[in-house]
Amino acid sequence: AEEERKKAEEEARKKAEAERIAAEKAEPERKRAEEERKRAEEAERKKAEKARKKAEEAERKKAEAERIAAEKAEAEERKREEEERKKAEAERKKADKERKKAEEEARK
């Protein structure tokens, strides 16, 4: 029984030693895999940041273009209204002149 116990202890010790050696051998690979994972995460983060900045810039340009278009439309509307006002003023003056002329003719 003593011999079996010693044999079992020796096997357990050998098994533990083999596991320790396997873990030591696996450590560089584990570290390499961890570094690779970190690099991939950083690359993904940078890619997402770049995409976000690109989307923000596109949105900014779109908003600027819309603002410029709105300003242009407003300027055109003001110009059209001013032309209509001048035309109406000219027609009113012409009508006044014709009315005065008709009144003069009627007095004669």
LOVEXKE-749392 format. One record per atom (N, C-alpha, C): residue in three letters; y, z, x; atom name. Coordinates in nm, 2 decimals, decimal comma. Each point is the difference from the previous one (the first is absolute). Layout:
// residues N
<atom 'ala'; <Y; Z; X>; 'CA'>
...
This chain:
// residues 108
<atom 'ala'; <-0,12; 0,00; 0,08>; 'N'>
<atom 'ala'; <0,12; 0,00; -0,08>; 'CA'>
<atom 'ala'; <0,12; 0,00; 0,09>; 'C'>
<atom 'glu'; <0,00; 0,08; 0,10>; 'N'>
<atom 'glu'; <0,11; 0,00; 0,09>; 'CA'>
<atom 'glu'; <0,03; -0,13; 0,07>; 'C'>
<atom 'glu'; <-0,11; -0,06; 0,03>; 'N'>
<atom 'glu'; <0,01; -0,14; 0,07>; 'CA'>
<atom 'glu'; <0,05; -0,10; -0,10>; 'C'>
<atom 'glu'; <-0,04; 0,01; -0,12>; 'N'>
<atom 'glu'; <0,05; -0,10; -0,10>; 'CA'>
<atom 'glu'; <0,15; 0,03; -0,03>; 'C'>
<atom 'arg'; <0,04; 0,12; 0,00>; 'N'>
<atom 'arg'; <0,14; 0,04; -0,02>; 'CA'>
<atom 'arg'; <0,09; -0,06; 0,12>; 'C'>
<atom 'lys'; <-0,05; 0,02; 0,12>; 'N'>
<atom 'lys'; <0,07; -0,05; 0,12>; 'CA'>
<atom 'lys'; <0,00; -0,15; 0,00>; 'C'>
<atom 'lys'; <-0,11; -0,06; -0,04>; 'N'>
<atom 'lys'; <0,00; -0,15; -0,01>; 'CA'>
<atom 'lys'; <0,10; -0,05; -0,11>; 'C'>
<atom 'ala'; <0,01; 0,07; -0,11>; 'N'>
<atom 'ala'; <0,09; -0,04; -0,11>; 'CA'>
<atom 'ala'; <0,15; 0,02; 0,05>; 'C'>
<atom 'glu'; <0,02; 0,11; 0,07>; 'N'>
<atom 'glu'; <0,14; 0,03; 0,06>; 'CA'>
<atom 'glu'; <0,03; -0,11; 0,10>; 'C'>
<atom 'glu'; <-0,09; -0,04; 0,08>; 'N'>
<atom 'glu'; <0,02; -0,10; 0,10>; 'CA'>
<atom 'glu'; <0,03; -0,14; -0,07>; 'C'>
<atom 'glu'; <-0,07; -0,03; -0,10>; 'N'>
<atom 'glu'; <0,02; -0,12; -0,07>; 'CA'>
<atom 'glu'; <0,14; 0,00; -0,07>; 'C'>
<atom 'ala'; <0,03; 0,12; -0,06>; 'N'>
<atom 'ala'; <0,14; 0,01; -0,06>; 'CA'>
<atom 'ala'; <0,11; -0,01; 0,10>; 'C'>
<atom 'arg'; <-0,02; 0,06; 0,12>; 'N'>
<atom 'arg'; <0,10; -0,01; 0,11>; 'CA'>
<atom 'arg'; <0,01; -0,15; 0,04>; 'C'>
<atom 'lys'; <-0,11; -0,07; 0,02>; 'N'>
<atom 'lys'; <0,00; -0,14; 0,04>; 'CA'>
<atom 'lys'; <0,07; -0,08; -0,10>; 'C'>
<atom 'lys'; <-0,03; 0,03; -0,13>; 'N'>
<atom 'lys'; <0,06; -0,08; -0,11>; 'CA'>
<atom 'lys'; <0,15; 0,02; 0,00>; 'C'>
<atom 'ala'; <0,04; 0,13; 0,01>; 'N'>
<atom 'ala'; <0,15; 0,03; 0,01>; 'CA'>
<atom 'ala'; <0,07; -0,06; 0,11>; 'C'>
<atom 'glu'; <-0,07; 0,00; 0,12>; 'N'>
<atom 'glu'; <0,06; -0,07; 0,12>; 'CA'>
<atom 'glu'; <0,01; -0,15; -0,02>; 'C'>
<atom 'ala'; <-0,10; -0,06; -0,06>; 'N'>
<atom 'ala'; <0,00; -0,14; -0,03>; 'CA'>
<atom 'ala'; <0,11; -0,04; -0,10>; 'C'>
<atom 'glu'; <0,02; 0,09; -0,10>; 'N'>
<atom 'glu'; <0,11; -0,02; -0,10>; 'CA'>
<atom 'glu'; <0,14; 0,01; 0,07>; 'C'>
<atom 'arg'; <0,01; 0,10; 0,09>; 'N'>
<atom 'arg'; <0,13; 0,02; 0,08>; 'CA'>
<atom 'arg'; <0,03; -0,12; 0,08>; 'C'>
<atom 'ile'; <-0,11; -0,05; 0,07>; 'N'>
<atom 'ile'; <0,02; -0,12; 0,09>; 'CA'>
<atom 'ile'; <0,04; -0,12; -0,09>; 'C'>
<atom 'ala'; <-0,07; -0,02; -0,11>; 'N'>
<atom 'ala'; <0,03; -0,11; -0,09>; 'CA'>
<atom 'ala'; <0,15; 0,01; -0,05>; 'C'>
<atom 'ala'; <0,04; 0,13; -0,04>; 'N'>
<atom 'ala'; <0,14; 0,02; -0,04>; 'CA'>
<atom 'ala'; <0,10; -0,04; 0,11>; 'C'>
<atom 'glu'; <-0,03; 0,04; 0,12>; 'N'>
<atom 'glu'; <0,09; -0,03; 0,11>; 'CA'>
<atom 'glu'; <0,00; -0,15; 0,02>; 'C'>
<atom 'lys'; <-0,11; -0,07; -0,01>; 'N'>
<atom 'lys'; <0,00; -0,14; 0,02>; 'CA'>
<atom 'lys'; <0,08; -0,07; -0,12>; 'C'>
<atom 'ala'; <-0,01; 0,06; -0,12>; 'N'>
<atom 'ala'; <0,07; -0,06; -0,11>; 'CA'>
<atom 'ala'; <0,15; 0,03; 0,00>; 'C'>
<atom 'glu'; <0,04; 0,10; 0,07>; 'N'>
<atom 'glu'; <0,14; 0,04; 0,00>; 'CA'>
<atom 'glu'; <0,10; -0,11; 0,04>; 'C'>
<atom 'pro'; <-0,03; -0,07; 0,11>; 'N'>
<atom 'pro'; <0,10; -0,11; 0,03>; 'CA'>
<atom 'pro'; <0,01; -0,11; -0,11>; 'C'>
<atom 'glu'; <-0,12; -0,03; -0,06>; 'N'>
<atom 'glu'; <0,00; -0,09; -0,11>; 'CA'>
<atom 'glu'; <0,08; 0,05; -0,12>; 'C'>
<atom 'arg'; <-0,02; 0,13; -0,03>; 'N'>
<atom 'arg'; <0,07; 0,06; -0,11>; 'CA'>
<atom 'arg'; <0,15; 0,00; 0,03>; 'C'>
<atom 'lys'; <0,04; 0,03; 0,12>; 'N'>
<atom 'lys'; <0,14; -0,01; 0,04>; 'CA'>
<atom 'lys'; <0,06; -0,14; -0,01>; 'C'>
<atom 'arg'; <-0,08; -0,10; 0,05>; 'N'>
<atom 'arg'; <0,04; -0,14; -0,01>; 'CA'>
<atom 'arg'; <0,02; -0,04; -0,15>; 'C'>
<atom 'ala'; <-0,10; 0,04; -0,08>; 'N'>
<atom 'ala'; <0,01; -0,04; -0,14>; 'CA'>
<atom 'ala'; <0,12; 0,07; -0,07>; 'C'>
<atom 'glu'; <0,03; 0,12; 0,04>; 'N'>
<atom 'glu'; <0,12; 0,07; -0,05>; 'CA'>
<atom 'glu'; <0,13; -0,07; 0,04>; 'C'>
<atom 'glu'; <0,00; -0,03; 0,13>; 'N'>
<atom 'glu'; <0,12; -0,08; 0,05>; 'CA'>
<atom 'glu'; <0,02; -0,13; -0,07>; 'C'>
<atom 'glu'; <-0,11; -0,07; -0,02>; 'N'>
<atom 'glu'; <0,00; -0,13; -0,07>; 'CA'>
<atom 'glu'; <0,05; 0,02; -0,15>; 'C'>
<atom 'arg'; <-0,05; 0,11; -0,06>; 'N'>
<atom 'arg'; <0,05; 0,03; -0,14>; 'CA'>
<atom 'arg'; <0,15; 0,03; 0,00>; 'C'>
<atom 'lys'; <0,04; 0,07; 0,10>; 'N'>
<atom 'lys'; <0,15; 0,04; 0,00>; 'CA'>
<atom 'lys'; <0,08; -0,13; 0,03>; 'C'>
<atom 'arg'; <-0,05; -0,09; 0,09>; 'N'>
<atom 'arg'; <0,07; -0,12; 0,02>; 'CA'>
<atom 'arg'; <0,01; -0,09; -0,12>; 'C'>
<atom 'ala'; <-0,11; -0,01; -0,07>; 'N'>
<atom 'ala'; <-0,01; -0,08; -0,13>; 'CA'>
<atom 'ala'; <0,10; 0,06; -0,10>; 'C'>
<atom 'glu'; <0,00; 0,13; -0,01>; 'N'>
<atom 'glu'; <0,09; 0,07; -0,10>; 'CA'>
<atom 'glu'; <0,15; -0,03; 0,04>; 'C'>
<atom 'glu'; <0,03; 0,01; 0,12>; 'N'>
<atom 'glu'; <0,14; -0,03; 0,05>; 'CA'>
<atom 'glu'; <0,04; -0,14; -0,02>; 'C'>
<atom 'ala'; <-0,09; -0,09; 0,02>; 'N'>
<atom 'ala'; <0,02; -0,15; -0,02>; 'CA'>
<atom 'ala'; <0,02; -0,02; -0,15>; 'C'>
<atom 'glu'; <-0,08; 0,06; -0,08>; 'N'>
<atom 'glu'; <0,02; -0,01; -0,15>; 'CA'>
<atom 'glu'; <0,13; 0,05; -0,05>; 'C'>
<atom 'arg'; <0,04; 0,12; 0,06>; 'N'>
<atom 'arg'; <0,13; 0,06; -0,03>; 'CA'>
<atom 'arg'; <0,11; -0,09; 0,03>; 'C'>
<atom 'lys'; <0,00; -0,06; 0,12>; 'N'>
<atom 'lys'; <0,10; -0,09; 0,05>; 'CA'>
<atom 'lys'; <0,01; -0,12; -0,09>; 'C'>
<atom 'lys'; <-0,12; -0,05; -0,03>; 'N'>
<atom 'lys'; <0,00; -0,12; -0,09>; 'CA'>
<atom 'lys'; <0,06; 0,03; -0,14>; 'C'>
<atom 'ala'; <-0,03; 0,11; -0,05>; 'N'>
<atom 'ala'; <0,05; 0,04; -0,13>; 'CA'>
<atom 'ala'; <0,15; 0,02; 0,01>; 'C'>
<atom 'glu'; <0,05; 0,06; 0,11>; 'N'>
<atom 'glu'; <0,14; 0,03; 0,02>; 'CA'>
<atom 'glu'; <0,08; -0,14; 0,01>; 'C'>
<atom 'lys'; <-0,06; -0,09; 0,07>; 'N'>
<atom 'lys'; <0,06; -0,13; 0,02>; 'CA'>
<atom 'lys'; <0,01; -0,08; -0,14>; 'C'>
<atom 'ala'; <-0,11; 0,01; -0,08>; 'N'>
<atom 'ala'; <0,00; -0,06; -0,13>; 'CA'>
<atom 'ala'; <0,10; 0,07; -0,09>; 'C'>
<atom 'arg'; <0,01; 0,13; 0,01>; 'N'>
<atom 'arg'; <0,10; 0,07; -0,08>; 'CA'>
<atom 'arg'; <0,14; -0,05; 0,03>; 'C'>
<atom 'lys'; <0,03; 0,00; 0,14>; 'N'>
<atom 'lys'; <0,13; -0,05; 0,04>; 'CA'>
<atom 'lys'; <0,03; -0,14; -0,04>; 'C'>
<atom 'lys'; <-0,10; -0,09; 0,01>; 'N'>
<atom 'lys'; <0,02; -0,13; -0,04>; 'CA'>
<atom 'lys'; <0,03; -0,01; -0,15>; 'C'>
<atom 'ala'; <-0,07; 0,08; -0,08>; 'N'>
<atom 'ala'; <0,02; 0,00; -0,15>; 'CA'>
<atom 'ala'; <0,14; 0,05; -0,03>; 'C'>
<atom 'glu'; <0,04; 0,10; 0,07>; 'N'>
<atom 'glu'; <0,14; 0,06; -0,02>; 'CA'>
<atom 'glu'; <0,11; -0,10; 0,04>; 'C'>
<atom 'glu'; <-0,02; -0,08; 0,11>; 'N'>
<atom 'glu'; <0,09; -0,10; 0,04>; 'CA'>
<atom 'glu'; <0,01; -0,11; -0,11>; 'C'>
<atom 'ala'; <-0,12; -0,04; -0,05>; 'N'>
<atom 'ala'; <0,00; -0,11; -0,10>; 'CA'>
<atom 'ala'; <0,07; 0,05; -0,12>; 'C'>
<atom 'glu'; <-0,02; 0,13; -0,04>; 'N'>
<atom 'glu'; <0,07; 0,05; -0,12>; 'CA'>
<atom 'glu'; <0,15; 0,01; 0,02>; 'C'>
<atom 'arg'; <0,04; 0,04; 0,12>; 'N'>
<atom 'arg'; <0,14; 0,00; 0,04>; 'CA'>
<atom 'arg'; <0,07; -0,13; -0,01>; 'C'>
<atom 'lys'; <-0,07; -0,10; 0,06>; 'N'>
<atom 'lys'; <0,05; -0,14; -0,01>; 'CA'>
<atom 'lys'; <0,01; -0,05; -0,14>; 'C'>
<atom 'lys'; <-0,10; 0,03; -0,08>; 'N'>
<atom 'lys'; <0,00; -0,04; -0,14>; 'CA'>
<atom 'lys'; <0,12; 0,06; -0,08>; 'C'>
<atom 'ala'; <0,02; 0,13; 0,03>; 'N'>
<atom 'ala'; <0,11; 0,07; -0,07>; 'CA'>
<atom 'ala'; <0,13; -0,06; 0,04>; 'C'>
<atom 'glu'; <0,01; -0,03; 0,13>; 'N'>
<atom 'glu'; <0,13; -0,06; 0,05>; 'CA'>
<atom 'glu'; <0,02; -0,14; -0,06>; 'C'>
<atom 'ala'; <-0,10; -0,08; -0,01>; 'N'>
<atom 'ala'; <0,01; -0,13; -0,06>; 'CA'>
<atom 'ala'; <0,04; 0,01; -0,14>; 'C'>
<atom 'glu'; <-0,06; 0,10; -0,07>; 'N'>
<atom 'glu'; <0,03; 0,02; -0,15>; 'CA'>
<atom 'glu'; <0,15; 0,04; -0,01>; 'C'>
<atom 'arg'; <0,04; 0,09; 0,09>; 'N'>
<atom 'arg'; <0,14; 0,04; 0,00>; 'CA'>
<atom 'arg'; <0,10; -0,11; 0,02>; 'C'>
<atom 'ile'; <-0,03; -0,09; 0,10>; 'N'>
<atom 'ile'; <0,08; -0,11; 0,03>; 'CA'>
<atom 'ile'; <0,01; -0,10; -0,12>; 'C'>
<atom 'ala'; <-0,12; -0,02; -0,06>; 'N'>
<atom 'ala'; <-0,01; -0,09; -0,11>; 'CA'>
<atom 'ala'; <0,08; 0,05; -0,12>; 'C'>
<atom 'ala'; <0,00; 0,13; -0,02>; 'N'>
<atom 'ala'; <0,07; 0,07; -0,11>; 'CA'>
<atom 'ala'; <0,15; -0,02; 0,02>; 'C'>
<atom 'glu'; <0,04; 0,03; 0,13>; 'N'>
<atom 'glu'; <0,15; -0,01; 0,03>; 'CA'>
<atom 'glu'; <0,04; -0,15; -0,02>; 'C'>
<atom 'lys'; <-0,08; -0,09; 0,04>; 'N'>
<atom 'lys'; <0,04; -0,15; -0,01>; 'CA'>
<atom 'lys'; <0,01; -0,03; -0,15>; 'C'>
<atom 'ala'; <-0,09; 0,05; -0,08>; 'N'>
<atom 'ala'; <0,00; -0,03; -0,14>; 'CA'>
<atom 'ala'; <0,12; 0,06; -0,07>; 'C'>
<atom 'glu'; <0,04; 0,12; 0,05>; 'N'>
<atom 'glu'; <0,12; 0,07; -0,06>; 'CA'>
<atom 'glu'; <0,12; -0,08; 0,04>; 'C'>
<atom 'ala'; <0,01; -0,05; 0,13>; 'N'>
<atom 'ala'; <0,12; -0,07; 0,04>; 'CA'>
<atom 'ala'; <0,01; -0,13; -0,08>; 'C'>
<atom 'glu'; <-0,11; -0,07; -0,02>; 'N'>
<atom 'glu'; <0,00; -0,12; -0,08>; 'CA'>
<atom 'glu'; <0,04; 0,03; -0,14>; 'C'>
<atom 'glu'; <-0,05; 0,11; -0,06>; 'N'>
<atom 'glu'; <0,04; 0,03; -0,14>; 'CA'>
<atom 'glu'; <0,15; 0,03; 0,00>; 'C'>
<atom 'arg'; <0,06; 0,08; 0,10>; 'N'>
<atom 'arg'; <0,14; 0,02; 0,00>; 'CA'>
<atom 'arg'; <0,08; -0,13; 0,01>; 'C'>
<atom 'lys'; <-0,05; -0,09; 0,08>; 'N'>
<atom 'lys'; <0,07; -0,13; 0,02>; 'CA'>
<atom 'lys'; <0,00; -0,08; -0,13>; 'C'>
<atom 'arg'; <-0,12; 0,00; -0,07>; 'N'>
<atom 'arg'; <-0,01; -0,07; -0,12>; 'CA'>
<atom 'arg'; <0,10; 0,06; -0,11>; 'C'>
<atom 'glu'; <0,00; 0,13; 0,00>; 'N'>
<atom 'glu'; <0,09; 0,07; -0,10>; 'CA'>
<atom 'glu'; <0,14; -0,03; 0,03>; 'C'>
<atom 'glu'; <0,04; 0,00; 0,13>; 'N'>
<atom 'glu'; <0,14; -0,03; 0,04>; 'CA'>
<atom 'glu'; <0,03; -0,14; -0,04>; 'C'>
<atom 'glu'; <-0,09; -0,10; 0,02>; 'N'>
<atom 'glu'; <0,03; -0,14; -0,04>; 'CA'>
<atom 'glu'; <0,01; -0,01; -0,15>; 'C'>
<atom 'glu'; <-0,08; 0,07; -0,07>; 'N'>
<atom 'glu'; <0,01; 0,00; -0,15>; 'CA'>
<atom 'glu'; <0,13; 0,06; -0,05>; 'C'>
<atom 'arg'; <0,04; 0,11; 0,07>; 'N'>
<atom 'arg'; <0,13; 0,06; -0,04>; 'CA'>
<atom 'arg'; <0,12; -0,09; 0,03>; 'C'>
<atom 'lys'; <-0,01; -0,07; 0,12>; 'N'>
<atom 'lys'; <0,11; -0,10; 0,03>; 'CA'>
<atom 'lys'; <0,00; -0,11; -0,10>; 'C'>
<atom 'lys'; <-0,11; -0,05; -0,03>; 'N'>
<atom 'lys'; <-0,01; -0,11; -0,10>; 'CA'>
<atom 'lys'; <0,05; 0,04; -0,13>; 'C'>
<atom 'ala'; <-0,04; 0,12; -0,05>; 'N'>
<atom 'ala'; <0,05; 0,05; -0,13>; 'CA'>
<atom 'ala'; <0,16; 0,02; 0,01>; 'C'>
<atom 'glu'; <0,04; 0,05; 0,11>; 'N'>
<atom 'glu'; <0,15; 0,02; 0,02>; 'CA'>
<atom 'glu'; <0,07; -0,14; -0,01>; 'C'>
<atom 'ala'; <-0,05; -0,10; 0,07>; 'N'>
<atom 'ala'; <0,06; -0,13; 0,00>; 'CA'>
<atom 'ala'; <0,00; -0,06; -0,14>; 'C'>
<atom 'glu'; <-0,11; 0,02; -0,07>; 'N'>
<atom 'glu'; <-0,01; -0,06; -0,14>; 'CA'>
<atom 'glu'; <0,10; 0,08; -0,09>; 'C'>
<atom 'arg'; <0,01; 0,13; 0,02>; 'N'>
<atom 'arg'; <0,10; 0,07; -0,08>; 'CA'>
<atom 'arg'; <0,14; -0,05; 0,03>; 'C'>
<atom 'lys'; <0,03; -0,02; 0,12>; 'N'>
<atom 'lys'; <0,14; -0,05; 0,04>; 'CA'>
<atom 'lys'; <0,02; -0,14; -0,06>; 'C'>
<atom 'lys'; <-0,10; -0,08; 0,01>; 'N'>
<atom 'lys'; <0,01; -0,14; -0,06>; 'CA'>
<atom 'lys'; <0,02; 0,01; -0,15>; 'C'>
<atom 'ala'; <-0,07; 0,09; -0,06>; 'N'>
<atom 'ala'; <0,01; 0,01; -0,15>; 'CA'>
<atom 'ala'; <0,14; 0,06; -0,03>; 'C'>
<atom 'asp'; <0,05; 0,09; 0,08>; 'N'>
<atom 'asp'; <0,14; 0,06; -0,03>; 'CA'>
<atom 'asp'; <0,10; -0,11; 0,02>; 'C'>
<atom 'lys'; <-0,02; -0,08; 0,10>; 'N'>
<atom 'lys'; <0,10; -0,11; 0,03>; 'CA'>
<atom 'lys'; <0,00; -0,10; -0,12>; 'C'>
<atom 'glu'; <-0,12; -0,04; -0,04>; 'N'>
<atom 'glu'; <-0,01; -0,09; -0,11>; 'CA'>
<atom 'glu'; <0,05; 0,06; -0,13>; 'C'>
<atom 'arg'; <-0,02; 0,13; -0,02>; 'N'>
<atom 'arg'; <0,05; 0,06; -0,12>; 'CA'>
<atom 'arg'; <0,16; 0,00; 0,00>; 'C'>
<atom 'lys'; <0,05; 0,04; 0,12>; 'N'>
<atom 'lys'; <0,15; 0,00; 0,02>; 'CA'>
<atom 'lys'; <0,06; -0,14; -0,03>; 'C'>
<atom 'lys'; <-0,07; -0,10; 0,06>; 'N'>
<atom 'lys'; <0,04; -0,14; -0,02>; 'CA'>
<atom 'lys'; <0,00; -0,04; -0,14>; 'C'>
<atom 'ala'; <-0,11; 0,04; -0,07>; 'N'>
<atom 'ala'; <-0,01; -0,03; -0,15>; 'CA'>
<atom 'ala'; <0,11; 0,07; -0,07>; 'C'>
<atom 'glu'; <0,03; 0,13; 0,04>; 'N'>
<atom 'glu'; <0,11; 0,07; -0,07>; 'CA'>
<atom 'glu'; <0,14; -0,07; 0,02>; 'C'>
<atom 'glu'; <0,02; -0,05; 0,12>; 'N'>
<atom 'glu'; <0,12; -0,07; 0,04>; 'CA'>
<atom 'glu'; <0,01; -0,12; -0,09>; 'C'>
<atom 'glu'; <-0,11; -0,08; -0,01>; 'N'>
<atom 'glu'; <0,00; -0,12; -0,08>; 'CA'>
<atom 'glu'; <0,03; 0,03; -0,14>; 'C'>
<atom 'ala'; <-0,06; 0,11; -0,05>; 'N'>
<atom 'ala'; <0,02; 0,04; -0,14>; 'CA'>
<atom 'ala'; <0,14; 0,04; -0,03>; 'C'>
<atom 'arg'; <0,07; 0,06; 0,10>; 'N'>
<atom 'arg'; <0,14; 0,04; -0,02>; 'CA'>
<atom 'arg'; <0,10; -0,12; -0,01>; 'C'>
<atom 'lys'; <-0,04; -0,11; 0,07>; 'N'>
<atom 'lys'; <0,09; -0,12; 0,01>; 'CA'>
<atom 'lys'; <0,00; -0,08; -0,13>; 'C'>
